[in-house]
């Protein structure tokens, strides 16, 4: 009788990326930029799908490259024998660094915008009094547009202004350093002349050679 009857109306929720909590450990040195390591730019929700056949002892070995997401990956496995006996299980693989940065940037802008990117540093290798240095490089379809430097205290956001953008595909790289530790991120974003969209309904007469003109949008039939 005392049970709450309020419902927010949310039937299901999904988060594809979980940020690793600040203070987690990792390998010494971390991943650096192009000069000291590799720029992190491979961010996906699914790392790999693999299959293999076990040996007589029931052991199979598989290898794959972990993407650049700093998160906890869930390893899900299933097995099936020739006589149709089956089994499955799950395990987690945590990927983290002693020093890393996170970039907050939109994936779409309108021509004429002057966006800013937010960058924040994390990791057990840095302290709140430390200063983190940032180098920003912006390219449009391979051609340099902007190169600048900035800085902020560890664990604090740095708001870095970019140039006025025009239509095209941009590549934004942020390199960070704090003492002997380095990290670098690269993200792409798109600029369109007009980002306002409207629904359009058209009627077609069905025929064998019917062709739907959807422009640069999706068509629903």
GUVEX-38787 format. One record per residue (C-alpha): residue number from 1; residue in one letter; z, x, y. Coordinates in Angstrom, 1 decimal. Example, Ala and Ser with C-alpha at 12.3 -4.5 7.8 and 13.67 -1.06 7.14 Angstrom:
% residues 2
1	a	7.8	12.3	-4.5
2	s	7.1	13.7	-1.1
//
This chain:
% residues 221
1	x	0.0	0.0	0.0
2	x	0.6	3.0	2.3
3	x	-2.6	4.7	1.5
4	x	-4.9	5.5	4.5
5	x	-8.0	3.4	4.6
6	x	-9.7	5.5	7.4
7	x	-12.9	7.2	6.4
8	x	-15.0	9.5	8.7
9	x	-18.1	8.4	6.8
10	x	-18.9	12.0	5.6
11	x	-20.0	11.7	2.0
12	x	-20.7	15.4	1.3
13	x	-20.6	18.7	3.2
14	x	-22.1	22.2	2.4
15	x	-21.6	25.6	4.0
16	x	-24.1	28.1	2.9
17	x	-22.4	31.1	4.6
18	x	-18.7	31.9	4.6
19	x	-17.7	34.7	7.0
20	x	-15.4	37.4	5.5
21	x	-12.0	37.4	7.2
22	x	-11.3	40.2	9.6
23	x	-9.2	42.9	8.0
24	x	-11.0	43.2	4.7
25	x	-11.7	46.6	3.2
26	x	-15.0	48.2	2.2
27	x	-16.7	51.4	1.4
28	x	-16.2	54.3	3.8
29	x	-18.6	54.7	6.6
30	x	-20.3	51.3	6.2
31	x	-23.9	50.6	6.9
32	x	-25.3	52.1	10.0
33	x	-28.4	51.7	12.1
34	x	-31.8	53.3	11.5
35	x	-30.5	56.8	12.4
36	x	-27.4	56.6	10.1
37	x	-28.3	54.1	7.5
38	x	-30.1	50.7	7.6
39	x	-30.4	47.8	9.9
40	x	-29.1	44.6	8.3
41	x	-31.8	41.9	8.5
42	x	-32.1	40.4	5.0
43	x	-30.0	37.2	5.2
44	x	-30.5	34.6	2.5
45	x	-28.6	31.9	0.7
46	x	-29.8	32.8	-2.8
47	x	-29.6	36.5	-3.8
48	x	-31.6	36.3	-7.0
49	x	-32.6	34.3	-10.1
50	x	-32.8	36.5	-13.2
51	x	-33.0	36.1	-17.0
52	x	-32.6	38.5	-19.9
53	x	-32.1	38.6	-23.7
54	x	-28.9	40.1	-25.1
55	x	-28.8	42.8	-27.7
56	x	-27.1	42.5	-31.1
57	x	-23.6	42.8	-29.5
58	x	-24.4	40.0	-27.1
59	x	-24.7	42.3	-24.0
60	x	-27.5	42.1	-21.4
61	x	-27.8	44.2	-18.3
62	x	-29.4	42.9	-15.1
63	x	-29.7	44.5	-11.6
64	x	-30.7	43.2	-8.2
65	x	-30.3	44.1	-4.6
66	x	-27.5	42.3	-2.7
67	x	-28.8	40.8	0.6
68	x	-27.2	41.8	3.9
69	x	-24.9	38.8	4.2
70	x	-21.2	39.9	4.4
71	x	-19.8	37.1	2.3
72	x	-18.6	36.2	-1.2
73	x	-21.5	35.6	-3.6
74	x	-21.0	33.3	-6.5
75	x	-22.5	34.6	-9.8
76	x	-23.3	31.7	-12.1
77	x	-24.5	32.4	-15.6
78	x	-25.7	30.3	-18.6
79	x	-26.5	31.4	-22.1
80	x	-28.3	29.8	-25.0
81	x	-28.7	31.0	-28.6
82	x	-31.6	30.4	-30.9
83	x	-29.5	27.9	-32.9
84	x	-28.8	25.9	-29.6
85	x	-25.2	27.1	-28.9
86	x	-24.6	27.3	-25.2
87	x	-22.1	28.7	-22.7
88	x	-21.7	29.2	-19.0
89	x	-19.4	30.7	-16.4
90	x	-18.8	31.8	-12.8
91	x	-17.6	34.9	-11.0
92	x	-17.5	36.1	-7.4
93	x	-18.9	39.3	-5.8
94	x	-17.4	40.0	-2.4
95	x	-19.5	42.1	0.0
96	x	-17.8	43.5	3.1
97	x	-17.8	46.6	5.4
98	x	-14.9	48.4	7.3
99	x	-16.8	47.8	10.5
100	x	-19.4	45.2	11.2
101	x	-20.8	42.9	13.9
102	x	-21.8	39.3	14.1
103	x	-24.6	38.1	16.5
104	x	-24.8	34.6	17.9
105	x	-28.3	33.8	18.9
106	x	-30.6	30.7	18.8
107	x	-33.7	30.7	16.6
108	x	-35.8	28.7	19.1
109	x	-36.2	28.9	22.9
110	x	-38.5	27.3	25.5
111	x	-40.8	29.4	27.6
112	x	-39.1	30.4	30.8
113	x	-35.6	30.6	29.3
114	x	-33.4	33.6	30.1
115	x	-31.2	33.6	27.0
116	x	-28.1	35.7	26.3
117	x	-26.9	36.9	23.0
118	x	-23.2	37.0	22.0
119	x	-22.0	39.9	19.8
120	x	-18.6	40.4	18.3
121	x	-17.1	43.2	16.2
122	x	-14.9	42.9	13.1
123	x	-13.4	45.1	10.4
124	x	-10.2	46.9	9.3
125	x	-11.6	50.3	10.7
126	x	-11.2	49.2	14.3
127	x	-8.2	48.3	16.4
128	x	-8.0	45.8	19.4
129	x	-7.7	48.7	21.9
130	x	-10.9	50.3	20.7
131	x	-14.1	50.0	22.6
132	x	-17.3	49.1	20.8
133	x	-20.7	50.3	22.3
134	x	-23.8	48.1	21.9
135	x	-27.5	49.0	22.2
136	x	-29.9	46.1	22.5
137	x	-33.7	46.3	21.8
138	x	-36.0	43.3	22.2
139	x	-39.6	43.3	21.1
140	x	-42.3	40.7	21.3
141	x	-44.8	40.9	18.4
142	x	-44.1	44.6	18.1
143	x	-44.3	45.5	21.8
144	x	-41.1	46.5	23.6
145	x	-39.7	44.0	26.1
146	x	-36.1	45.1	26.9
147	x	-33.8	48.0	26.1
148	x	-30.2	47.9	27.4
149	x	-26.6	49.0	26.7
150	x	-23.3	47.2	26.8
151	x	-19.7	47.4	25.6
152	x	-16.6	45.4	24.8
153	x	-13.2	45.7	23.3
154	x	-13.0	45.4	19.5
155	x	-12.8	41.8	18.4
156	x	-14.0	40.4	21.7
157	x	-17.3	38.8	22.4
158	x	-19.9	40.6	24.5
159	x	-22.4	38.4	26.3
160	x	-25.6	40.4	26.7
161	x	-28.4	38.9	28.9
162	x	-32.0	39.1	27.7
163	x	-35.3	39.0	29.6
164	x	-37.1	35.8	30.6
165	x	-39.1	34.9	27.5
166	x	-42.7	33.6	27.1
167	x	-44.4	32.0	24.1
168	x	-44.4	34.1	21.0
169	x	-42.3	35.7	18.2
170	x	-39.5	38.0	19.2
171	x	-37.4	40.6	17.3
172	x	-33.9	41.3	18.5
173	x	-32.0	44.4	17.3
174	x	-28.4	45.1	18.2
175	x	-26.8	48.4	17.2
176	x	-23.1	48.9	17.5
177	x	-20.8	52.0	17.2
178	x	-17.1	52.6	17.3
179	x	-16.0	56.1	16.6
180	x	-17.7	57.2	13.4
181	x	-18.5	53.7	12.3
182	x	-21.9	52.0	13.0
183	x	-23.6	48.7	12.2
184	x	-26.9	47.2	13.2
185	x	-28.4	43.7	13.0
186	x	-31.9	42.4	13.5
187	x	-32.8	38.7	14.0
188	x	-36.1	37.0	15.0
189	x	-36.5	34.0	17.2
190	x	-39.5	31.9	18.4
191	x	-40.4	30.8	21.9
192	x	-42.6	27.7	22.4
193	x	-44.1	26.3	25.6
194	x	-42.5	23.0	25.0
195	x	-39.7	22.2	22.4
196	x	-39.5	18.5	23.1
197	x	-40.8	16.6	20.1
198	x	-41.6	12.9	19.6
199	x	-42.3	10.8	16.5
200	x	-45.9	9.6	16.2
201	x	-47.1	6.9	13.8
202	x	-50.7	6.7	12.8
203	x	-52.6	4.3	10.4
204	x	-55.3	5.6	8.1
205	x	-57.7	3.7	5.8
206	x	-57.2	5.1	2.3
207	x	-60.2	7.0	0.9
208	x	-60.9	9.8	-1.5
209	x	-61.7	12.3	1.3
210	x	-58.7	11.3	3.5
211	x	-57.3	14.2	5.6
212	x	-54.1	13.9	7.5
213	x	-53.8	15.7	10.9
214	x	-50.2	16.6	11.4
215	x	-50.7	19.4	13.9
216	x	-47.8	21.9	13.7
217	x	-45.4	19.4	12.4
218	x	-44.5	17.8	9.1
219	x	-46.3	14.6	8.0
220	x	-44.4	11.8	6.1
221	x	-46.5	9.5	4.0
//
